[in-house]
Amino acid sequence: MNMTFNQLWQIGTIWLLTLNTAYAEALKDPTQPPLAFYNQAHSIDGSGLLDGPVLQSIILGANYHAAIINGQKVMLGKKYDGATLIRLNEREAVLRNPDNTLKILTMEYSIQKKILPPNDQANLAKKSSQLKQK
């Protein structure tokens, strides 16, 4: 049985393609938070896993209000796991459960924003420019 170069090339190509797929790993979604995000020490049941929904992001625009809860985009007024998203601001999302109880999800920021009065802002800018000149 004599094989031509094209036949050998096709068999080799198919073999290489199947070899690569056999060793391929499932890719993780890079936009999802790391598993450590869910393994917090302050879980309710002590298992290390957070109980209930986790607020990951808040999107506020002129005509667009949404929250990312456990990786799912939820528009204001729409439902997440049976609860309706009824209120959003920069730090929290409020869900109303079917039994009319509220669940408040908050964003935990490690950096706190401090707003300076106008006089302090001017002094800070002056000090900053003086340091740059030195």
Phi and psi in degrees as a GROMACS rama.xvg file:
@    title "Ramachandran Plot"
@    xaxis  label "Phi"
@    yaxis  label "Psi"
@TYPE xy
-95.258  127.146  ASN-2
-104.786  141.479  MET-3
-80.8023  167.31  THR-4
-60.3117  -41.4383  PHE-5
-62.7004  -40.4753  ASN-6
-65.6535  -43.2299  GLN-7
-63.5852  -40.8882  LEU-8
-63.7335  -42.5849  TRP-9
-64.2892  -43.5717  GLN-10
-63.8472  -42.8979  ILE-11
-64.3839  -40.6872  GLY-12
-64.4905  -45.7132  THR-13
-62.1651  -41.071  ILE-14
-62.9176  -43.7218  TRP-15
-65.2101  -39.8707  LEU-16
-65.0006  -41.6171  LEU-17
-70.9181  -32.0414  THR-18
-64.8379  -42.7381  LEU-19
-64.7282  -40.6463  ASN-20
-71.1948  -26.8492  THR-21
-68.6851  -31.2144  ALA-22
-100.834  3.03776  TYR-23
-70.7623  142.306  ALA-24
-104.163  153.495  GLU-25
-71.1653  131.371  ALA-26
-81.0395  140.134  LEU-27
-86.7504  148.243  LYS-28
-71.5508  116.583  ASP-29
-69.654  -13.8544  PRO-30
-86.902  -9.47314  THR-31
-81.2877  145.508  GLN-32
-67.814  156.371  PRO-33
-64.6779  158.248  PRO-34
-59.324  -29.0067  LEU-35
-61.6922  -24.749  ALA-36
-61.1788  -37.032  PHE-37
-86.3966  -17.1483  TYR-38
-97.2545  69.0076  ASN-39
-93.6602  148.081  GLN-40
-71.8523  -20.0953  ALA-41
-93.1035  32.3674  HIS-42
-68.7315  156.314  SER-43
-70.0891  -43.6527  ILE-44
-93.171  1.37643  ASP-45
80.0896  4.85186  GLY-46
-79.6066  -11.6691  SER-47
94.2248  -11.6092  GLY-48
-101.176  138.602  LEU-49
-68.2347  141.873  LEU-50
-96.4768  123.354  ASP-51
92.5398  -173.474  GLY-52
-71.3823  150.002  PRO-53
-119.879  125.345  VAL-54
-80.3519  119.342  LEU-55
-104.032  -31.6967  GLN-56
-159.215  155.987  SER-57
-128.262  132.041  ILE-58
-118.242  114.928  ILE-59
-122.009  120.611  LEU-60
-131.763  -179.613  GLY-61
-59.576  -44.6997  ALA-62
-124.122  17.7398  ASN-63
-139.214  116.34  TYR-64
-130.451  120.999  HIS-65
-150.521  161.609  ALA-66
-130.667  147.067  ALA-67
-101.187  112.683  ILE-68
-119.223  118.261  ILE-69
49.2399  42.0037  ASN-70
80.9069  2.63483  GLY-71
-112.452  130.424  GLN-72
-78.4298  127.179  LYS-73
-124.418  118.986  VAL-74
-78.1464  151.403  MET-75
-58.2054  128.894  LEU-76
92.0086  -9.23417  GLY-77
-97.2355  171.119  LYS-78
-100.035  145.787  LYS-79
-130.383  116.68  TYR-80
51.3571  42.1128  ASP-81
88.2211  -15.0039  GLY-82
-101.014  146.713  ALA-83
-98.0295  132.699  THR-84
-77.4086  109.988  LEU-85
-106.195  -18.5015  ILE-86
-153.131  142.382  ARG-87
-138.051  141.89  LEU-88
-143.992  -168.763  ASN-89
-64.054  -23.4241  GLU-90
-117.769  -16.3764  ARG-91
-148.018  158.648  GLU-92
-127.642  138.582  ALA-93
-115.406  124.459  VAL-94
-107.319  136.398  LEU-95
-105.503  119.795  ARG-96
-75.3344  163.482  ASN-97
-58.1137  -26.7614  PRO-98
-88.432  15.1983  ASP-99
69.2331  11.1361  ASN-100
-80.4233  153.624  THR-101
-106.629  143.372  LEU-102
-121.903  116.734  LYS-103
-100.501  118.888  ILE-104
-102.872  129.538  LEU-105
-117.668  151.03  THR-106
-87.7787  131.816  MET-107
-100.907  109.199  GLU-108
-100.696  137.849  TYR-109
-84.3895  -16.5302  SER-110
-114.031  127.883  ILE-111
-97.1952  132.209  GLN-112
-81.6726  131.23  LYS-113
-118.256  121.322  LYS-114
-94.8898  122.216  ILE-115
-90.489  145.523  LEU-116
-63.2492  158.309  PRO-117
-54.1751  -38.5557  PRO-118
-64.0947  -42.8746  ASN-119
-66.8545  -34.2374  ASP-120
-65.1147  -41.5255  GLN-121
-65.4239  -42.8861  ALA-122
-63.8133  -40.5617  ASN-123
-65.0783  -40.881  LEU-124
-65.0718  -39.0976  ALA-125
-65.6188  -44.533  LYS-126
-63.7528  -39.5079  LYS-127
-64.2639  -42.7014  SER-128
-68.9226  -33.1384  SER-129
-66.7209  -38.8227  GLN-130
-66.9657  -35.9153  LEU-131
-69.0051  -31.3483  LYS-132
-74.2072  -23.1077  GLN-133
